[in-house]
Amino acid sequence: MSRIDDFRFTRRALLGTALGGAAMLAAPRAFAAGKTLNVLSHKVHQTVLTAGKSGDLLEGWRKANDAEIVWSTFDSNPLQDRLFREASLGETEFNVGFLIDNRPTAQIASLFEPLDDYLAKAPIEDFKDIAPGLVQAMTIQGKLIGIPVRHATQGLFYNEALLEEQGIKAPPTTLEELVEQAKKLTFKSAAGTPVVGMVLASDLAVFPVMFARAFGGDYITKDFKLVPEPEAMEKGLSVMKDMFDAGALPRSYATTSNDDQVTWLQQGRAAFTVLPFARNAQLNNPQQSKFPGRIKAVEFPISSALKGKMPMSAVVESWAMTILKNSRNKDLSWSFLREVSTKRATLGMANSGNGPVRVSTYADPDFAAANPLAAVEAKVLAHARGAFPPFPEAARAQSIFLEEVQLAVLGRKPVKQAVADIRARVQPLLPA
Amino acid sequence: MRTDRLYIGLGKTLAVGLVLIWSLLPIVFIVLSSLKPGVEIFAVPPKFFFTPTLEHYVNLWEKWGTFFQGLFNSLVVTVGATLLAVSASAAAGYVCSRYRSRFLTGSIFFLIVVRLIPPIVVTLPLFPAVNWLRLNDTHIVLIVLYATFFVSLGTILMRTFIDQIPRELDEAAQIDGAGRLTILRLVILPLAAPGILAVAVFVVVYAWNEFLFAFIFTATRAKTAPFVISEMIGSIDGVDWGVLFAASTAQLAPVLLFVVFMHRYLVAGLTAGATKG
């Protein structure tokens, strides 16, 4: 008789195996290190800190603290959603969370540990070197709740090869020149590709805000003034409408997304776009782009009327590290924040494509030499600010704003009327 | 008359062809794009002839190790949820088929109601409860949730299959001294095997592709493949489309093959009881 015949598949064995298996699956993972730090972040944060060009920047910290870092990574919006949900529980396993600067309302900020006392007891290396505007964005009702770690500042990208093909020798220095060049660059290229002058996503507030700022206007200021200069917003939207009418913005403008901006520029289907400077490497990646090394960036130009009179204020979005108030082991979390904020780590992350939050990083000669956009990015960052401040109804307000912008650009509503409607519809959503 | 038949045949072929194009084009696009050099994926005009490359699969392996961990987690969760859902559905289907009471009628109504509830409605209130039970980020929470959402449909399907098995077989086994559990195990389940497979196909496809529950209730240890793919789409330093399509192909292939091999059971499940009475 074979051994197989001796095997009995009993109910007791089945139940035991099922329960044992379930217990194994439910059991938390055991780590060799003594302590575990659970971090909620975007994948990009993990990559630049542990697997970028600079290698593993946290190896020394882990050894010194006998700690293991467990990264849980999500896309931006889901990450913020998960972070707030975890922070709202009675207790959470997560210690550190990465927070976007346009999210912390007073209510959300209360979910995170105020860091002023930690900073006083165990200071961060040369804290004043971190861009004050980014620190300010994480200071809510006088309390510092996050340490800035990354920024994405918007610049104007252009395809140098297409400009040359149309006989344009230099990128624009005023908004009017940009419009003129974009119209000229709406053509069929020598390669047979139909080119549009400029491609912009229609589902992000960044772009209409940049056009309004080029005329000295804004969407919502830091002190919650809504469309403080209506004429500037009208001019900005009129320029976009004019470009759309001329075909210099694609016919598919209403459905164009952020990813389209990248692929259109890489494929030579658009001559200009507005993206964070950090996208330079991707746009010029020879494995993805038909124009590696030919896609360059400059500061988004201000209107000719304001050129030399005031700086262009580009849109910046930044990330900061926070400690969840309902977490354990906060001293270990603070130690992690201090390590990631060192000049060494900031430079290392910058070399891996992270927008550096320290002014001194831009002055580093090796970084400047390796990063052709370092100088212009530093210049733009000096005057950059968020698209709008955080407030509870920000998402709805942005949705209304974009709806009116689209109607105006597509010619479905007069620009003046759209701006008036933005003011009327968004005002009730602003904090009193 | 002959011409009419020809036209009807042509019309049918055209209709089937259009449906096939509509259904298969996205899949073909994904699979071909995963093999195209990155520069050519979105080329205008599109390139239909190209030298295939495995570079995106290599990059997927090198840069997104978590994806393969996710595939393993998907497998664990899918197998677990299928076993649980099939076991519970078979037992419940048997009871619903062989017994009659007000309580059972109410239970079946409740099962249908559960099916009607959008999953998002239960996820957010469940989050603190799952956290309190320390089941967050475990395979178990997904196995239980996926099985729960399919036990209703599974029970109704199994009842329909078991209804078709003559009660005389139960009675004959009973006369031979078999208890209810023995009858279910040795008489009913072997005869209801096509029904079990049909339920299994539904649960496998659902559990393998499900995103919402995985997104809400997992973070690191039990993260499934669709969740990792969503991270690739939302990369703030740019989407690597080739890698994304390679991951989508790797995620799609097992379930596609499974469905192709099991499609007749799927059809059996969908048409179960259709000719009854």
Interface residues (C-beta under 8 A of the other chain):
Chain A: A22 L25 A26 P28 R29 L40 H42 K43 V44 T47 V70 W71 S72 T73 F74 D75 S76 N77 P78 R82 R85 L89 G90 T92 E93 A152 G192 T193 P194 D259 V262 T263 Q266 Q267 R269 A278 R279 A281 Q282 N285 P286 Q287 Q288 S289 K290 G353
Chain B: P37 G38 V39 F42 A43 V44 P45 E55 T66 V76 G80 F127 P128 N131 R134 L135 N136 D137 T138 H139 I140 F215 A219 T220 R221 S230 E231 I233 G234 S235 I236 D237 G238 V239 D240 W241 G242
